[in-house]
Structures are given as structure tokens and as C-alpha cells.
Amino acid sequence: MIVIKSDEEIARMRKPNRVVAELLDYLEGLVRPGITTRELDSRAEEFIVKRGGKPAFKGYHGFPATICASINEEVVHGIPGTRRLKEGDIIGIDLGVVMDGFYGDAARTFGVGKIDADAKRLMTVTEASLYKGIAQAVVGNRLYDISHAVQRHVEEAGFSVVRDFVGHGIGRQLHEDPQVPNYGPPHKGPRLERGMALAIEPMVNEGTWQVKVLEDGWTVVTADGRRSAHFEHTVVITDDGPEILTKL
């Protein structure tokens, strides 16, 4: 069931989503060669707690950390640890915050030091596809108008969209209905209404769209070992168009 949010509920969602946005800006400043993903995770948890929130991911279905840190061929759900970032890596950081009973969720992919032109293009196309999808999040459209806009932009650039993992509704729960795929035919799916809150999150691969899960039960990697990028915003549908809650 898709939960339509009231104006009061949307107002309460703004706070955790703002903390998410501020935290991603903060982490961008920490991403550099030599830092471990565990240190990024520790700093993220400190940041959230200082602002009166709780990490949304830590303990969620047993996930052991505050952030998902996914490097190069890792698509999503990478577990922070002792691995040190290297010059030329790309890292997708996905994180969530819960405050006052409501959730915020967003992701960005960052370059570590100087990255190659192909990595830059992958990241640019992925982020642009997110905004193509968001532009379709308007009253009266269908859910798959978002999905199709993402897929078309990605595939026209020669990349592929991950199909095994999707975006989602969000609010009092981290994951709510509806699922928001990054592929699909336009003009299909539920009608979009004022008060819907969606976490739209393209995951885009250099090569095949196919992925596999590693033995840790969490980390998702590309089937062909090529790189992947991930960008996500939490968006609420208003009469005036989409409002991005995770953008400062």
C-alpha cells in the first residue's frame, strides 16, 4: 500500500533528509587516498548522533554499519572495513537517518583523488539520469515514467541500469511501497499523487546490468567486474512539482 504523506508528515521528513544531505557533503570532504571505509563510517555515525538522529541502516536486517561504502565494481551495500581508498577509485556512499519517527535516505558516488575520464563520465551520466527521473515525479504521471526516463538516459550513453535493486517509497519506514525500478515502459504503474515520498536511486554499470552478491551476504558487485555508480535523492511529490528533500 502506498502511503500518502500529509503536509505535517512532509515537514517532519525534512529534518532527517537535511541531515543526510549535510552528511554527504561532509563525507565528500573526507574522501581521499589512504582513508579507510571504516573511518568514514565512524565519522558518519558521530555526525548523525551529534545532530540528534540515529543511523537508519545500522542493524537494519542485520546490516553492521552506518553507511554502505561500495568501491569500483561494488554496486551497493558494501560493508565498511579496513580497506583503504586508492587514487583513482570511485566510491558510492549510501546512508540513511531516522529522526522523530521519519526516515531520510540518499547516496552519491565520489571520485578518490584524480579519476579517469571513463569514471567521470559514468558518474556524470548516473547523476544526470537521477534528475531525469526526478523530473517525471509530478502529479498525474505514472510511476514508470520515472523508471523509463532513467533507463533511456543511461542506455543512450552506452551504460546499463541495474535491475535487481530498485528505489522505494519512504516515510515512517525506510522502505515503503512502491518499488521504483530504474527501467521499464513509460505510462505504466501507479498514478503519481501529491504527498507521495520516493527514494529514487539509479545504479548504473559500465558493462552488463547483471550483478551478484558476495559471500558476506551484503556486498553487490557487477557480474563482469566493471565499475558501477549510484546516486539517490529522497523526493516528495507536490502540486508544484518534485521537492528534493536531500538537497541543500
Phi, psi and omega in degrees: 000131179276125181267121176273128183271142173283168177301322180294318180294320178297319177300321180287334177287336184298325186294305179297327180289327175293320178298320176303312181297316179296321181292320178296322175298317180297314181294326177303322179289342180266340183291116181199161177302135175102336180284146177269155177293333177294322178294319176302319180295316180298316179296322180296316181296317178302316182300313183296314183295320179299332180266009174085014180253183175230143175298128183281334186272330188294118182087353181290113186053026177091005179297134192269005189220172180278320180244157164263126182239107189242117189253131172056257183280354176283127187274303180209167170066024174295135181270125178300146181197213187273356181298133178262137177292145179242153174308129178095348175293160162239145182227125173269125178245120180243134182206158179222155179225141173241131179215136175053034175082007180232153187252149168233150187205132176199165179213150172217156173249132183242146171275145179258111183064221180271124180248160183282167185297325180294320178295318178301317182293319177302314180293318181297315181294319181296313179297319179297323179295326176301314181289330173298318178294314180301323181300337179270357183276068183233152180305131177099337174288172175256155183306317185285354169296324174296309183302313184294322180297319177297308184301315183298315181296318182294312186287330175296334178274356177091011178255181180229150179261136177295137183251343184279344181228142191221170171283187191194161167291162183205152179173251175286344174240152178294317178240116177237170169290150000268162165291145182237089179294159177260021178206158176143168182283144178290164174065024177236164177091179182299147175291136180280135184233155172304134178096355173285138176242126187229138169262106182262126190211085174298133169244119193234131183252148175296321184248236182295153175282349186284146184224169174215158180258133181285174185296341179290352178083358183236306191294123179259129180235160176291144182294333183258003177079005178274168190284161179222150177232156187214125174228143184211141169229149167268128188232140172244140182272125180238171177296339182260013180109186182285134173253120180274114183279339184257031177234128182283000000 
